[in-house]
Amino acid sequence: MQLDRRRFLQVSALGVAAAIVYPACEGSARRAAEVDKPHLLDMLGADRVRAIGKRYVASTPNENTADALRAAISKSRNQSRVPLMPRSIDDQVREDFINGNTVLVDGWVLSVTEARQAALFALSA
């Protein structure tokens, strides 16, 4: 098979597209699991995180279902500066604090992302 310039460019473009699309698709399952397991669990334990989550749900009626919480987290994650590359949860929490996007829940100052994760954890119990 002879590889002329046109065919080479087609194959190269396909390779670049695959390199971009595959990690994005593969990462979606990993990102979903990352959303469902709050980092606060390691620090505070399941009971405390569940209590914080229940308080957040009670104080935020428009985010009182798992679907609404996942959508809110996903929406803010997809506001990445790099197209097709959503931010990690850690980056999102850090940016919440930098931008003052915080809430006071049960005596804790949390990023909105952390509070939503705690609420999601509480609803999944």
N, CA, C and O atoms as a printed pandas DataFrame, in Angstrom:
     atom_number atom_name residue_name chain_id  residue_number  x_coord  y_coord  z_coord
0              1         N          MET        A               1    0.845   -1.181    0.000
1              2        CA          MET        A               1    0.000    0.000    0.000
2              3         C          MET        A               1    0.888    1.241    0.000
3              4         O          MET        A               1    1.771    1.401    0.842
4              5         N          GLN        A               2    0.635    2.072   -0.928
5              6        CA          GLN        A               2    1.411    3.297   -1.032
6              7         C          GLN        A               2    0.718    4.389   -0.225
7              8         O          GLN        A               2   -0.500    4.547   -0.304
8              9         N          LEU        A               3    1.486    5.132    0.542
9             10        CA          LEU        A               3    0.938    6.190    1.393
10            11         C          LEU        A               3    1.322    7.535    0.781
11            12         O          LEU        A               3    2.438    8.019    0.966
12            13         N          ASP        A               4    0.391    8.123    0.060
13            14        CA          ASP        A               4    0.673    9.427   -0.518
14            15         C          ASP        A               4    0.407   10.517    0.526
15            16         O          ASP        A               4   -0.045   10.239    1.637
16            17         N          ARG        A               5    0.687   11.703    0.157
17            18        CA          ARG        A               5    0.564   12.830    1.087
18            19         C          ARG        A               5   -0.872   12.984    1.593
19            20         O          ARG        A               5   -1.072   13.205    2.788
20            21         N          ARG        A               6   -1.858   12.876    0.732
21            22        CA          ARG        A               6   -3.263   13.029    1.112
22            23         C          ARG        A               6   -3.665   11.961    2.126
23            24         O          ARG        A               6   -4.296   12.265    3.139
24            25         N          ARG        A               7   -3.300   10.723    1.853
25            26        CA          ARG        A               7   -3.644    9.624    2.757
26            27         C          ARG        A               7   -2.930    9.812    4.108
27            28         O          ARG        A               7   -3.517    9.560    5.160
28            29         N          PHE        A               8   -1.688   10.246    4.073
29            30        CA          PHE        A               8   -0.935   10.486    5.295
30            31         C          PHE        A               8   -1.637   11.527    6.173
31            32         O          PHE        A               8   -1.747   11.347    7.385
32            33         N          LEU        A               9   -2.103   12.602    5.566
33            34        CA          LEU        A               9   -2.794   13.647    6.325
34            35         C          LEU        A               9   -4.115   13.138    6.895
35            36         O          LEU        A               9   -4.481   13.484    8.018
36            37         N          GLN        A              10   -4.829   12.319    6.128
37            38        CA          GLN        A              10   -6.091   11.750    6.622
38            39         C          GLN        A              10   -5.836   10.846    7.832
39            40         O          GLN        A              10   -6.527   10.954    8.845
40            41         N          VAL        A              11   -4.860    9.972    7.728
41            42        CA          VAL        A              11   -4.534    9.056    8.824
42            43         C          VAL        A              11   -4.037    9.836   10.039
43            44         O          VAL        A              11   -4.385    9.503   11.172
44            45         N          SER        A              12   -3.247   10.843    9.821
45            46        CA          SER        A              12   -2.747   11.671   10.927
46            47         C          SER        A              12   -3.880   12.391   11.633
47            48         O          SER        A              12   -3.918   12.444   12.862
48            49         N          ALA        A              13   -4.808   12.947   10.857
49            50        CA          ALA        A              13   -5.955   13.650   11.457
50            51         C          ALA        A              13   -6.806   12.686   12.268
51            52         O          ALA        A              13   -7.284   13.030   13.349
52            53         N          LEU        A              14   -6.993   11.483   11.749
53            54        CA          LEU        A              14   -7.760   10.475   12.479
54            55         C          LEU        A              14   -7.065   10.117   13.793
55            56         O          LEU        A              14   -7.721    9.960   14.823
56            57         N          GLY        A              15   -5.758    9.990   13.757
57            58        CA          GLY        A              15   -4.995    9.686   14.970
58            59         C          GLY        A              15   -5.115   10.786   16.015
59            60         O          GLY        A              15   -5.266   10.500   17.203
60            61         N          VAL        A              16   -5.049   12.025   15.589
61            62        CA          VAL        A              16   -5.189   13.158   16.507
62            63         C          VAL        A              16   -6.589   13.176   17.112
63            64         O          VAL        A              16   -6.748   13.387   18.315
64            65         N          ALA        A              17   -7.596   12.956   16.280
65            66        CA          ALA        A              17   -8.977   12.936   16.786
66            67         C          ALA        A              17   -9.164   11.823   17.801
67            68         O          ALA        A              17   -9.800   12.032   18.834
68            69         N          ALA        A              18   -8.622   10.644   17.525
69            70        CA          ALA        A              18   -8.736    9.525   18.467
70            71         C          ALA        A              18   -8.020    9.833   19.777
71            72         O          ALA        A              18   -8.506    9.476   20.850
72            73         N          ALA        A              19   -6.880   10.487   19.694
73            74        CA          ALA        A              19   -6.127   10.826   20.898
74            75         C          ALA        A              19   -6.874   11.816   21.782
75            76         O          ALA        A              19   -6.679   11.833   22.997
76            77         N          ILE        A              20   -7.720   12.633   21.188
77            78        CA          ILE        A              20   -8.497   13.604   21.955
78            79         C          ILE        A              20   -9.788   12.991   22.476
79            80         O          ILE        A              20  -10.143   13.185   23.639
80            81         N          VAL        A              21  -10.488   12.257   21.631
81            82        CA          VAL        A              21  -11.806   11.739   21.983
82            83         C          VAL        A              21  -11.728   10.578   22.972
83            84         O          VAL        A              21  -12.515   10.540   23.918
84            85         N          TYR        A              22  -10.825    9.649   22.792
85            86        CA          TYR        A              22  -10.772    8.468   23.649
86            87         C          TYR        A              22  -10.572    8.816   25.126
87            88         O          TYR        A              22  -11.331    8.329   25.964
88            89         N          PRO        A              23   -9.578    9.641   25.477
89            90        CA          PRO        A              23   -9.431    9.978   26.904
90            91         C          PRO        A              23  -10.643   10.708   27.464
91            92         O          PRO        A              23  -10.991   10.529   28.631
92            93         N          ALA        A              24  -11.288   11.527   26.644
93            94        CA          ALA        A              24  -12.474   12.246   27.122
94            95         C          ALA        A              24  -13.589   11.263   27.451
95            96         O          ALA        A              24  -14.269   11.407   28.466
96            97         N          CYS        A              25  -13.776   10.269   26.597
97            98        CA          CYS        A              25  -14.823    9.268   26.849
98            99         C          CYS        A              25  -14.445    8.362   28.010
99           100         O          CYS        A              25  -15.284    8.057   28.857
100          101         N          GLU        A              26  -13.197    7.930   28.055
101          102        CA          GLU        A              26  -12.731    7.052   29.122
102          103         C          GLU        A              26  -12.829    7.751   30.466
103          104         O          GLU        A              26  -13.173    7.131   31.473
104          105         N          GLY        A              27  -12.528    9.034   30.480
105          106        CA          GLY        A              27  -12.520    9.778   31.727
106          107         C          GLY        A              27  -13.900   10.056   32.287
107          108         O          GLY        A              27  -14.014   10.396   33.464
108          109         N          SER        A              28  -14.954    9.926   31.494
109          110        CA          SER        A              28  -16.287   10.258   31.991
110          111         C          SER        A              28  -16.706    9.350   33.130
111          112         O          SER        A              28  -17.325    9.822   34.084
112          113         N          ALA        A              29  -16.392    8.066   33.069
113          114        CA          ALA        A              29  -16.729    7.149   34.167
114          115         C          ALA        A              29  -15.909    7.495   35.408
115          116         O          ALA        A              29  -16.428    7.484   36.525
116          117         N          ARG        A              30  -14.639    7.799   35.210
117          118        CA          ARG        A              30  -13.785    8.160   36.339
118          119         C          ARG        A              30  -14.259    9.458   36.984
119          120         O          ARG        A              30  -14.252    9.587   38.208
120          121         N          ARG        A              31  -14.673   10.424   36.153
121          122        CA          ARG        A              31  -15.158   11.693   36.688
122          123         C          ARG        A              31  -16.459   11.505   37.451
123          124         O          ARG        A              31  -16.680   12.163   38.466
124          125         N          ALA        A              32  -17.326   10.609   36.973
125          126        CA          ALA        A              32  -18.582   10.341   37.675
126          127         C          ALA        A              32  -18.304    9.745   39.048
127          128         O          ALA        A              32  -18.946   10.122   40.029
128          129         N          ALA        A              33  -17.357    8.823   39.126
129          130        CA          ALA        A              33  -17.008    8.224   40.410
130          131         C          ALA        A              33  -16.386    9.273   41.338
131          132         O          ALA        A              33  -16.621    9.250   42.546
132          133         N          GLU        A              34  -15.600   10.183   40.779
133          134        CA          GLU        A              34  -14.978   11.240   41.567
134          135         C          GLU        A              34  -16.028   12.164   42.182
135          136         O          GLU        A              34  -15.860   12.631   43.309
136          137         N          VAL        A              35  -17.091   12.424   41.458
137          138        CA          VAL        A              35  -18.166   13.291   41.944
138          139         C          VAL        A              35  -18.904   12.636   43.100
139          140         O          VAL        A              35  -19.268   13.305   44.068
140          141         N          ASP        A              36  -19.126   11.329   43.004
141          142        CA          ASP        A              36  -19.920   10.616   44.005
142          143         C          ASP        A              36  -19.184   10.338   45.311
143          144         O          ASP        A              36  -19.821    9.971   46.298
144          145         N          LYS        A              37  -17.874   10.501   45.348
145          146        CA          LYS        A              37  -17.120   10.242   46.576
146          147         C          LYS        A              37  -16.444   11.528   47.047
147          148         O          LYS        A              37  -15.365   11.880   46.570
148          149         N          PRO        A              38  -17.081   12.225   47.981
149          150        CA          PRO        A              38  -16.509   13.495   48.447
150          151         C          PRO        A              38  -15.170   13.300   49.161
151          152         O          PRO        A              38  -14.992   12.340   49.912
152          153         N          HIS        A              39  -14.250   14.202   48.923
153          154        CA          HIS        A              39  -12.971   14.154   49.624
154          155         C          HIS        A              39  -13.139   14.404   51.117
155          156         O          HIS        A              39  -12.277   14.031   51.913
156          157         N          LEU        A              40  -14.229   15.025   51.489
157          158        CA          LEU        A              40  -14.490   15.288   52.906
158          159         C          LEU        A              40  -14.635   13.999   53.706
159          160         O          LEU        A              40  -14.457   14.011   54.924
160          161         N          LEU        A              41  -14.952   12.896   53.052
161          162        CA          LEU        A              41  -15.110   11.617   53.751
162          163         C          LEU        A              41  -13.847   11.234   54.511
163          164         O          LEU        A              41  -13.916   10.773   55.651
164          165         N          ASP        A              42  -12.703   11.426   53.878
165          166        CA          ASP        A              42  -11.436   11.064   54.513
166          167         C          ASP        A              42  -11.166   11.893   55.766
167          168         O          ASP        A              42  -10.595   11.393   56.735
168          169         N          MET        A              43  -11.574   13.149   55.742
169          170        CA          MET        A              43  -11.328   14.043   56.882
170          171         C          MET        A              43  -12.377   13.921   57.973
171          172         O          MET        A              43  -12.041   13.878   59.156
172          173         N          LEU        A              44  -13.642   13.864   57.586
173          174        CA          LEU        A              44  -14.729   13.995   58.550
174          175         C          LEU        A              44  -15.472   12.698   58.850
175          176         O          LEU        A              44  -16.127   12.587   59.887
176          177         N          GLY        A              45  -15.380   11.734   57.971
177          178        CA          GLY        A              45  -16.102   10.490   58.163
178          179         C          GLY        A              45  -17.486   10.544   57.534
179          180         O          GLY        A              45  -18.030   11.617   57.273
180          181         N          ALA        A              46  -18.038    9.365   57.298
181          182        CA          ALA        A              46  -19.299    9.241   56.567
182          183         C          ALA        A              46  -20.477    9.893   57.296
183          184         O          ALA        A              46  -21.300   10.557   56.665
184          185         N          ASP        A              47  -20.566    9.709   58.613
185          186        CA          ASP        A              47  -21.718   10.252   59.345
186          187         C          ASP        A              47  -21.754   11.773   59.295
187          188         O          ASP        A              47  -22.811   12.366   59.077
188          189         N          ARG        A              48  -20.611   12.397   59.494
189          190        CA          ARG        A              48  -20.539   13.867   59.488
190          191         C          ARG        A              48  -20.833   14.419   58.089
191          192         O          ARG        A              48  -21.555   15.406   57.946
192          193         N          VAL        A              49  -20.274   13.782   57.067
193          194        CA          VAL        A              49  -20.504   14.234   55.690
194          195         C          VAL        A              49  -21.979   14.076   55.332
195          196         O          VAL        A              49  -22.564   14.942   54.680
196          197         N          ARG        A              50  -22.570   12.975   55.759
197          198        CA          ARG        A              50  -23.994   12.752   55.502
198          199         C          ARG        A              50  -24.840   13.838   56.171
199          200         O          ARG        A              50  -25.786   14.347   55.570
200          201         N          ALA        A              51  -24.499   14.193   57.419
201          202        CA          ALA        A              51  -25.237   15.243   58.131
202          203         C          ALA        A              51  -25.099   16.587   57.421
203          204         O          ALA        A              51  -26.077   17.321   57.285
204          205         N          ILE        A              52  -23.892   16.910   56.971
205          206        CA          ILE        A              52  -23.668   18.156   56.228
206          207         C          ILE        A              52  -24.479   18.138   54.938
207          208         O          ILE        A              52  -25.103   19.136   54.579
208          209         N          GLY        A              53  -24.470   17.015   54.250
209          210        CA          GLY        A              53  -25.222   16.891   53.004
210          211         C          GLY        A              53  -26.711   17.083   53.203
211          212         O          GLY        A              53  -27.370   17.743   52.399
212          213         N          LYS        A              54  -27.244   16.511   54.269
213          214        CA          LYS        A              54  -28.680   16.666   54.553
214          215         C          LYS        A              54  -29.032   18.118   54.843
215          216         O          LYS        A              54  -30.083   18.604   54.426
216          217         N          ARG        A              55  -28.154   18.806   55.558
217          218        CA          ARG        A              55  -28.405   20.232   55.840
218          219         C          ARG        A              55  -28.360   21.058   54.567
219          220         O          ARG        A              55  -29.168   21.970   54.388
220          221         N          TYR        A              56  -27.422   20.747   53.682
221          222        CA          TYR        A              56  -27.328   21.488   52.418
222          223         C          TYR        A              56  -28.594   21.275   51.594
223          224         O          TYR        A              56  -29.145   22.229   51.044
224          225         N          VAL        A              57  -29.053   20.036   51.507
225          226        CA          VAL        A              57  -30.271   19.734   50.749
226          227         C          VAL        A              57  -31.460   20.488   51.333
227          228         O          VAL        A              57  -32.292   21.015   50.594
228          229         N          ALA        A              58  -31.536   20.537   52.663
229          230        CA          ALA        A              58  -32.650   21.239   53.313
230          231         C          ALA        A              58  -32.611   22.744   53.035
231          232         O          ALA        A              58  -33.652   23.394   52.943
232          233         N          SER        A              59  -31.416   23.280   52.905
233          234        CA          SER        A              59  -31.294   24.726   52.698
234          235         C          SER        A              59  -31.301   25.119   51.224
235          236         O          SER        A              59  -31.369   26.307   50.906
236          237         N          THR        A              60  -31.232   24.157   50.331
237          238        CA          THR        A              60  -31.184   24.432   48.895
238          239         C          THR        A              60  -32.221   23.569   48.184
239          240         O          THR        A              60  -31.871   22.544   47.600
240          241         N          PRO        A              61  -33.488   23.966   48.225
241          242        CA          PRO        A              61  -34.553   23.118   47.679
242          243         C          PRO        A              61  -34.455   22.833   46.179
243          244         O          PRO        A              61  -34.969   21.815   45.716
244          245         N          ASN        A              62  -33.812   23.701   45.424
245          246        CA          ASN        A              62  -33.704   23.448   43.977
246          247         C          ASN        A              62  -32.605   22.435   43.651
247          248         O          ASN        A              62  -32.431   22.065   42.490
248          249         N          GLU        A              63  -31.866   21.986   44.662
249          250        CA          GLU        A              63  -30.835   20.959   44.485
250          251         C          GLU        A              63  -31.094   19.810   45.465
251          252         O          GLU        A              63  -30.202   19.406   46.210
252          253         N          ASN        A              64  -32.316   19.293   45.454
253          254        CA          ASN        A              64  -32.652   18.267   46.445
254          255         C          ASN        A              64  -32.789   16.870   45.849
255          256         O          ASN        A              64  -33.326   15.970   46.495
256          257         N          THR        A              65  -32.304   16.681   44.616
257          258        CA          THR        A              65  -32.278   15.350   44.012
258          259         C          THR        A              65  -30.864   15.061   43.514
259          260         O          THR        A              65  -30.082   15.975   43.255
260          261         N          ALA        A              66  -30.557   13.779   43.386
261          262        CA          ALA        A              66  -29.233   13.396   42.902
262          263         C          ALA        A              66  -28.993   13.922   41.484
263          264         O          ALA        A              66  -27.892   14.366   41.161
264          265         N          ASP        A              67  -30.018   13.869   40.651
265          266        CA          ASP        A              67  -29.860   14.368   39.275
266          267         C          ASP        A              67  -29.570   15.868   39.244
267          268         O          ASP        A              67  -28.720   16.321   38.477
268          269         N          ALA        A              68  -30.265   16.628   40.066
269          270        CA          ALA        A              68  -30.052   18.079   40.110
270          271         C          ALA        A              68  -28.649   18.397   40.616
271          272         O          ALA        A              68  -27.993   19.305   40.104
272          273         N          LEU        A              69  -28.189   17.655   41.618
273          274        CA          LEU        A              69  -26.847   17.890   42.163
274          275         C          LEU        A              69  -25.764   17.530   41.143
275          276         O          LEU        A              69  -24.816   18.290   40.945
276          277         N          ARG        A              70  -25.906   16.381   40.503
277          278        CA          ARG        A              70  -24.923   15.991   39.480
278          279         C          ARG        A              70  -24.895   17.005   38.334
279          280         O          ARG        A              70  -23.828   17.350   37.824
280          281         N          ALA        A              71  -26.072   17.475   37.939
281          282        CA          ALA        A              71  -26.136   18.472   36.856
282          283         C          ALA        A              71  -25.444   19.766   37.266
283          284         O          ALA        A              71  -24.731   20.365   36.461
284          285         N          ALA        A              72  -25.645   20.205   38.507
285          286        CA          ALA        A              72  -25.019   21.447   38.982
286          287         C          ALA        A              72  -23.497   21.298   39.049
287          288         O          ALA        A              72  -22.760   22.207   38.667
288          289         N          ILE        A              73  -23.038   20.150   39.535
289          290        CA          ILE        A              73  -21.590   19.909   39.601
290          291         C          ILE        A              73  -21.018   19.834   38.193
291          292         O          ILE        A              73  -19.980   20.429   37.904
292          293         N          SER        A              74  -21.688   19.113   37.335
293          294        CA          SER        A              74  -21.219   18.951   35.960
294          295         C          SER        A              74  -21.185   20.279   35.220
295          296         O          SER        A              74  -20.242   20.558   34.479
296          297         N          LYS        A              75  -22.208   21.095   35.418
297          298        CA          LYS        A              75  -22.260   22.392   34.735
298          299         C          LYS        A              75  -21.065   23.257   35.114
299          300         O          LYS        A              75  -20.444   23.874   34.249
300          301         N          SER        A              76  -20.745   23.304   36.388
301          302        CA          SER        A              76  -19.610   24.145   36.786
302          303         C          SER        A              76  -18.280   23.499   36.414
303          304         O          SER        A              76  -17.297   24.209   36.203
304          305         N          ARG        A              77  -18.223   22.180   36.328
305          306        CA          ARG        A              77  -16.990   21.510   35.908
306          307         C          ARG        A              77  -16.694   21.765   34.444
307          308         O          ARG        A              77  -15.534   21.887   34.049
308          309         N          ASN        A              78  -17.736   21.845   33.643
309          310        CA          ASN        A              78  -17.544   22.012   32.212
310          311         C          ASN        A              78  -17.204   23.443   31.827
311          312         O          ASN        A              78  -16.990   23.732   30.650
312          313         N          GLN        A              79  -17.153   24.332   32.792
313          314        CA          GLN        A              79  -16.748   25.714   32.518
314          315         C          GLN        A              79  -15.229   25.815   32.583
315          316         O          GLN        A              79  -14.675   26.729   33.195
316          317         N          SER        A              80  -14.581   24.873   31.949
317          318        CA          SER        A              80  -13.132   24.794   31.922
318          319         C          SER        A              80  -12.558   25.794   30.931
319          320         O          SER        A              80  -13.227   26.205   29.983
320          321         N          ARG        A              81  -11.344   26.167   31.159
321          322        CA          ARG        A              81  -10.671   27.081   30.221
322          323         C          ARG        A              81  -10.166   26.346   28.990
323          324         O          ARG        A              81   -9.865   26.958   27.965
324          325         N          VAL        A              82  -10.077   25.008   29.106
325          326        CA          VAL        A              82   -9.597   24.196   28.000
326          327         C          VAL        A              82  -10.784   23.414   27.438
327          328         O          VAL        A              82  -11.360   22.595   28.153
328          329         N          PRO        A              83  -11.161   23.639   26.194
329          330        CA          PRO        A              83  -12.306   22.933   25.619
330          331         C          PRO        A              83  -12.117   21.413   25.669
331          332         O          PRO        A              83  -11.006   20.913   25.491
332          333         N          LEU        A              84  -13.192   20.697   25.909
333          334        CA          LEU        A              84  -13.232   19.237   25.991
334          335         C          LEU        A              84  -12.456   18.663   27.173
335          336         O          LEU        A              84  -12.305   17.444   27.262
336          337         N          MET        A              85  -11.971   19.480   28.058
337          338        CA          MET        A              85  -11.202   18.993   29.203
338          339         C          MET        A              85  -11.799   19.561   30.486
339          340         O          MET        A              85  -11.355   20.608   30.956
340          341         N          PRO        A              86  -12.796   18.891   31.061
341          342        CA          PRO        A              86  -13.397   19.408   32.289
342          343         C          PRO        A              86  -12.382   19.439   33.431
343          344         O          PRO        A              86  -11.432   18.657   33.468
344          345         N          ARG        A              87  -12.610   20.348   34.339
345          346        CA          ARG        A              87  -11.725   20.470   35.488
346          347         C          ARG        A              87  -11.907   19.282   36.421
347          348         O          ARG        A              87  -12.967   18.658   36.447
348          349         N          SER        A              88  -10.872   18.976   37.181
349          350        CA          SER        A              88  -10.997   17.952   38.210
350          351         C          SER        A              88  -11.798   18.539   39.372
351          352         O          SER        A              88  -11.953   19.755   39.482
352          353         N          ILE        A              89  -12.296   17.669   40.222
353          354        CA          ILE        A              89  -13.030   18.132   41.396
354          355         C          ILE        A              89  -12.124   19.003   42.268
355          356         O          ILE        A              89  -12.565   20.027   42.790
356          357         N          ASP        A              90  -10.870   18.607   42.425
357          358        CA          ASP        A              90   -9.934   19.404   43.231
358          359         C          ASP        A              90   -9.788   20.818   42.668
359          360         O          ASP        A              90   -9.808   21.796   43.416
360          361         N          ASP        A              91   -9.643   20.917   41.357
361          362        CA          ASP        A              91   -9.527   22.236   40.726
362          363         C          ASP        A              91  -10.801   23.043   40.917
363          364         O          ASP        A              91  -10.759   24.250   41.155
364          365         N          GLN        A              92  -11.925   22.365   40.811
365          366        CA          GLN        A              92  -13.212   23.041   40.963
366          367         C          GLN        A              92  -13.382   23.566   42.388
367          368         O          GLN        A              92  -13.847   24.690   42.579
368          369         N          VAL        A              93  -13.012   22.771   43.383
369          370        CA          VAL        A              93  -13.105   23.208   44.783
370          371         C          VAL        A              93  -12.180   24.394   45.020
371          372         O          VAL        A              93  -12.567   25.377   45.651
372          373         N          ARG        A              94  -10.968   24.297   44.514
373          374        CA          ARG        A              94   -9.986   25.379   44.673
374          375         C          ARG        A              94  -10.514   26.673   44.058
375          376         O          ARG        A              94  -10.414   27.738   44.668
376          377         N          GLU        A              95  -11.075   26.583   42.851
377          378        CA          GLU        A              95  -11.610   27.776   42.192
378          379         C          GLU        A              95  -12.834   28.323   42.919
379          380         O          GLU        A              95  -13.045   29.535   42.949
380          381         N          ASP        A              96  -13.648   27.433   43.509
381          382        CA          ASP        A              96  -14.779   27.900   44.321
382          383         C          ASP        A              96  -14.280   28.801   45.448
383          384         O          ASP        A              96  -14.832   29.879   45.669
384          385         N          PHE        A              97  -13.248   28.370   46.155
385          386        CA          PHE        A              97  -12.721   29.178   47.252
386          387         C          PHE        A              97  -12.101   30.479   46.751
387          388         O          PHE        A              97  -12.296   31.535   47.353
388          389         N          ILE        A              98  -11.361   30.403   45.661
389          390        CA          ILE        A              98  -10.744   31.610   45.100
390          391         C          ILE        A              98  -11.800   32.630   44.708
391          392         O          ILE        A              98  -11.622   33.830   44.921
392          393         N          ASN        A              99  -12.911   32.148   44.129
393          394        CA          ASN        A              99  -13.973   33.040   43.655
394          395         C          ASN        A              99  -15.011   33.366   44.714
395          396         O          ASN        A              99  -15.986   34.060   44.429
396          397         N          GLY        A             100  -14.817   32.876   45.936
397          398        CA          GLY        A             100  -15.772   33.157   47.012
398          399         C          GLY        A             100  -17.080   32.401   46.860
399          400         O          GLY        A             100  -18.096   32.794   47.433
400          401         N          ASN        A             101  -17.064   31.335   46.104
401          402        CA          ASN        A             101  -18.249   30.519   45.869
402          403         C          ASN        A             101  -18.351   29.474   46.991
403          404         O          ASN        A             101  -18.139   28.280   46.776
404          405         N          THR        A             102  -18.682   29.963   48.188
405          406        CA          THR        A             102  -18.714   29.114   49.371
406          407         C          THR        A             102  -20.069   29.205   50.067
407          408         O          THR        A             102  -20.855   30.124   49.834
408          409         N          VAL        A             103  -20.312   28.223   50.925
409          410        CA          VAL        A             103  -21.532   28.205   51.732
410          411         C          VAL        A             103  -21.154   27.812   53.158
411          412         O          VAL        A             103  -20.157   27.128   53.389
412          413         N          LEU        A             104  -21.968   28.257   54.100
413          414        CA          LEU        A             104  -21.798   27.874   55.495
414          415         C          LEU        A             104  -22.843   26.814   55.798
415          416         O          LEU        A             104  -24.043   27.087   55.765
416          417         N          VAL        A             105  -22.388   25.608   56.091
417          418        CA          VAL        A             105  -23.296   24.489   56.357
418          419         C          VAL        A             105  -22.874   23.829   57.660
419          420         O          VAL        A             105  -21.766   23.304   57.775
420          421         N          ASP        A             106  -23.763   23.860   58.631
421          422        CA          ASP        A             106  -23.530   23.180   59.898
422          423         C          ASP        A             106  -22.205   23.609   60.551
423          424         O          ASP        A             106  -21.503   22.796   61.153
424          425         N          GLY        A             107  -21.886   24.890   60.420
425          426        CA          GLY        A             107  -20.666   25.423   61.021
426          427         C          GLY        A             107  -19.416   25.282   60.171
427          428         O          GLY        A             107  -18.340   25.717   60.583
428          429         N          TRP        A             108  -19.533   24.692   59.010
429          430        CA          TRP        A             108  -18.388   24.499   58.120
430          431         C          TRP        A             108  -18.492   25.440   56.929
431          432         O          TRP        A             108  -19.556   25.573   56.325
432          433         N          VAL        A             109  -17.377   26.095   56.593
433          434        CA          VAL        A             109  -17.309   26.874   55.360
434          435         C          VAL        A             109  -16.805   25.922   54.285
435          436         O          VAL        A             109  -15.669   25.450   54.334
436          437         N          LEU        A             110  -17.668   25.649   53.318
437          438        CA          LEU        A             110  -17.358   24.694   52.254
438          439         C          LEU        A             110  -17.483   25.368   50.899
439          440         O          LEU        A             110  -18.222   26.338   50.731
440          441         N          SER        A             111  -16.754   24.840   49.950
441          442        CA          SER        A             111  -17.008   25.284   48.581
442          443         C          SER        A             111  -18.366   24.722   48.192
443          444         O          SER        A             111  -18.802   23.712   48.744
444          445         N          VAL        A             112  -19.024   25.357   47.263
445          446        CA          VAL        A             112  -20.329   24.872   46.816
446          447         C          VAL        A             112  -20.190   23.450   46.258
447          448         O          VAL        A             112  -21.080   22.619   46.443
448          449         N          THR        A             113  -19.094   23.178   45.588
449          450        CA          THR        A             113  -18.870   21.838   45.046
450          451         C          THR        A             113  -18.792   20.806   46.169
451          452         O          THR        A             113  -19.387   19.734   46.063
452          453         N          GLU        A             114  -18.068   21.116   47.239
453          454        CA          GLU        A             114  -17.987   20.187   48.378
454          455         C          GLU        A             114  -19.357   19.962   49.005
455          456         O          GLU        A             114  -19.712   18.832   49.343
456          457         N          ALA        A             115  -20.118   21.022   49.158
457          458        CA          ALA        A             115  -21.453   20.902   49.740
458          459         C          ALA        A             115  -22.353   20.049   48.856
459          460         O          ALA        A             115  -23.117   19.224   49.358
460          461         N          ARG        A             116  -22.268   20.240   47.559
461          462        CA          ARG        A             116  -23.071   19.439   46.637
462          463         C          ARG        A             116  -22.658   17.970   46.679
463          464         O          ARG        A             116  -23.508   17.081   46.622
464          465         N          GLN        A             117  -21.367   17.720   46.777
465          466        CA          GLN        A             117  -20.902   16.346   46.881
466          467         C          GLN        A             117  -21.411   15.700   48.173
467          468         O          GLN        A             117  -21.835   14.544   48.164
468          469         N          ALA        A             118  -21.370   16.432   49.266
469          470        CA          ALA        A             118  -21.871   15.908   50.536
470          471         C          ALA        A             118  -23.370   15.609   50.424
471          472         O          ALA        A             118  -23.840   14.588   50.928
472          473         N          ALA        A             119  -24.108   16.488   49.773
473          474        CA          ALA        A             119  -25.545   16.278   49.587
474          475         C          ALA        A             119  -25.797   15.040   48.724
475          476         O          ALA        A             119  -26.695   14.248   49.007
476          477         N          LEU        A             120  -25.016   14.888   47.698
477          478        CA          LEU        A             120  -25.149   13.715   46.828
478          479         C          LEU        A             120  -24.861   12.433   47.622
479          480         O          LEU        A             120  -25.541   11.420   47.459
480          481         N          PHE        A             121  -23.855   12.500   48.469
481          482        CA          PHE        A             121  -23.511   11.361   49.322
482          483         C          PHE        A             121  -24.645   11.058   50.298
483          484         O          PHE        A             121  -24.975    9.894   50.525
484          485         N          ALA        A             122  -25.225   12.076   50.859
485          486        CA          ALA        A             122  -26.345   11.898   51.809
486          487         C          ALA        A             122  -27.561   11.290   51.114
487          488         O          ALA        A             122  -28.248   10.447   51.693
488          489         N          LEU        A             123  -27.828   11.704   49.896
489          490        CA          LEU        A             123  -28.988   11.182   49.172
490          491         C          LEU        A             123  -28.784    9.748   48.707
491          492         O          LEU        A             123  -29.749    9.009   48.510
492          493         N          SER        A             124  -27.530    9.359   48.532
493          494        CA          SER        A             124  -27.254    8.004   48.037
494          495         C          SER        A             124  -27.272    6.963   49.148
495          496         O          SER        A             124  -27.197    5.766   48.875
496          497         N          ALA        A             125  -27.371    7.401   50.383
497          498        CA          ALA        A             125  -27.349    6.459   51.522
498          499         C          ALA        A             125  -28.668    5.761   51.701
499          500         O          ALA        A             125  -28.815    4.942   52.608
